[in-house]
Each structure stands twice: as C-alpha cells, then as structure tokens.
C-alpha cells in the first residue's frame, strides 16, 4: 500500500508541472507575438484623428478637410515605462479575441456617430475593434484611456 501511495505523488507532481508549463506556454505565446504598435482612430466625413503609439514614440495626426491646414501631425518620444504601462492594459485580453469583441452600439453604421477603431499590430498580424465614438467594448476601455492620455500629452502645433 505504501508503494502505490508514493507512486501517486510523482504522477500528481508530473500533472501539476505539465499544467504549469502549458499555462506558461499560452501566456508567453501572446508575449512572443510582440506588439509593434497600437493605433486609435476616430473619424467621420471630412475628419480623422489617429494616435499611434510604438515602443519608442507617440504620434498624433489630424486630417481635417474643412480646415485651412488640412493635416497636422506632432509627436514625442515614449519612455519605456509608458510603453510597459500601456501593454499592461492588454494583459487580460487575448489578441485573437479583439476583432470579435461586441461593440456597445452601431450608430456609426448610419453616420449618427464618429467611428472609432483600436488596432493592435503585432509581429504576426493586426487585430482591430471598431465602435461608436469613444465607447469600445469594456475590455478595451483601459487601453483606449491609456492611448488617449498619451495622445493628449503631445503639444499640438
């Protein structure tokens, strides 16, 4: 009886180790698919504003076809800690789920609202989520807030 009990311990330890390794593997799979840039775009007829954040910069580009100066662009360097803080907002959002996240509304389909889009571009592909105004799926609200805060930190010319 003692031998069968001790044989069960290594099996349990093996199963536990295997589970830990599989979980670590799935977490690092997303981390291996490194993020190259994150974009937030909001647009309507004649107007588009894009905030692009990369590991080393944040750039805001505004195209307003009703204004005298049609295109304005400004940017700044991004600190490593700012990039890490931005990535933390995606910690619990698997990239492949981003396109399928439901949008809280569909007013943009009838021109009743600005169209917003968040895009996460990795070394493998781009994952996009579209929504009305500045109202994405709840899972992406922290990301949008962080991107907008970085965009508003730029002095526009």
C-alpha positions in Angstrom: 0.0 0.0 0.0 2.9 2.3 0.8 4.4 1.8 -2.7 1.2 2.7 -4.5 0.8 5.9 -2.5 4.3 7.0 -3.2 3.8 6.2 -6.9 0.8 8.6 -6.9 2.9 11.5 -5.7 5.2 11.6 -8.7 2.2 11.3 -11.0 0.5 14.2 -9.3 3.7 16.3 -9.4 4.1 15.4 -13.1 0.5 16.5 -13.9 0.9 19.7 -11.9 4.2 20.5 -13.7 2.6 19.8 -17.0 -0.3 22.2 -16.2 2.0 24.9 -15.1 4.1 24.6 -18.3 1.0 24.6 -20.5 -0.3 27.7 -18.8 3.1 29.5 -19.0 3.3 28.5 -22.7 -0.1 30.0 -23.5 0.8 33.2 -21.7 4.1 33.5 -23.4 2.6 32.8 -26.8 0.9 36.3 -26.7 4.1 37.8 -25.3 6.2 36.3 -28.1 3.8 37.9 -30.6 5.4 41.2 -29.8 3.3 44.4 -30.2 4.8 46.7 -32.8 2.2 49.5 -32.4 -1.2 50.4 -31.1 -3.5 52.8 -33.0 -6.7 54.6 -32.0 -8.5 56.3 -34.9 -11.7 58.3 -34.8 -13.3 59.6 -37.9 -16.3 61.0 -39.6 -16.8 62.6 -43.0 -14.0 65.0 -43.6 -12.2 64.4 -40.3 -9.8 61.8 -38.9 -7.7 61.7 -35.8 -5.2 59.0 -35.3 -3.0 58.3 -32.2 -0.2 55.9 -33.0 1.9 54.5 -30.2 5.0 52.5 -30.8 7.6 51.2 -28.2 9.6 54.5 -28.7 7.1 57.2 -29.8 3.6 58.6 -29.8 2.3 60.5 -32.8 -1.0 62.3 -33.3 -2.1 63.0 -36.8 -5.3 65.0 -37.6 -6.8 65.4 -41.0 -9.5 68.0 -41.2 -10.6 68.6 -44.7 -12.8 71.6 -43.6 -9.8 73.5 -42.1 -7.2 75.6 -43.9 -4.4 73.5 -42.6 -5.7 70.0 -43.8 -3.1 67.9 -42.0 -1.5 68.4 -38.6 1.0 66.0 -37.1 3.1 66.1 -33.9 4.7 63.6 -31.7 7.2 62.9 -29.0 9.5 60.1 -27.7 7.9 57.5 -25.5 9.5 56.3 -22.2 9.9 52.6 -21.7 7.8 52.8 -18.6 4.9 54.4 -20.6 5.0 51.6 -23.1 5.0 49.0 -20.3 2.0 50.7 -18.7 0.2 50.7 -22.0 0.9 46.9 -22.5 -0.5 46.2 -19.0 -3.9 47.3 -20.2 -3.9 44.4 -22.6 -2.7 41.8 -20.1 -6.1 40.0 -19.8 -7.2 40.5 -23.4 -6.1 37.7 -25.8 -5.2 39.4 -29.1 -7.2 37.0 -31.2 -10.4 37.9 -29.3 -10.2 41.6 -30.1 -11.9 41.6 -33.5 -14.8 39.6 -32.2 -15.5 41.7 -29.1 -19.0 43.1 -29.4 -19.3 46.9 -29.8 -21.8 48.6 -27.4 -23.5 50.4 -30.3 -23.8 50.5 -34.0 -24.7 54.2 -34.7 -21.6 54.6 -36.8 -23.3 52.4 -39.5 -25.8 55.2 -40.2 -23.4 58.2 -39.7 -25.1 59.0 -36.4 -21.7 58.8 -34.6 -18.0 59.0 -35.1 -16.4 55.7 -35.9 -13.7 54.6 -33.5 -11.2 51.8 -34.1 -8.5 50.4 -31.9 -5.8 48.3 -33.6 -3.1 46.2 -32.0 -0.4 45.4 -34.6 2.0 42.6 -33.6 4.9 40.9 -35.4 2.3 38.4 -36.7 -0.8 40.4 -37.6 -3.2 43.3 -36.8 -6.2 42.9 -34.5 -8.9 45.6 -34.8 -12.0 46.5 -32.9 -14.5 49.1 -34.2 -17.0 51.0 -32.1 -19.1 54.2 -31.9 -17.4 57.5 -30.7 -15.0 56.6 -27.9 -17.1 53.7 -26.5 -15.3 50.4 -27.2 -16.0 47.1 -25.6 -15.5 47.2 -21.8 -12.4 45.0 -22.1 -10.7 47.7 -24.2 -11.7 50.8 -22.2 -8.4 50.8 -20.2 -6.4 50.6 -23.4 -8.3 53.4 -25.0 -7.9 55.6 -21.9 -4.2 55.0 -21.9 -3.7 55.7 -25.6 -5.8 58.9 -25.4 -3.8 60.1 -22.3 -0.6 59.6 -24.3 -2.1 61.5 -27.3 -3.2 64.4 -25.1 0.4 64.6 -23.7 1.6 66.0 -27.0 1.8 69.7 -27.7 -0.1 70.4 -31.0 1.3 73.0 -33.3 
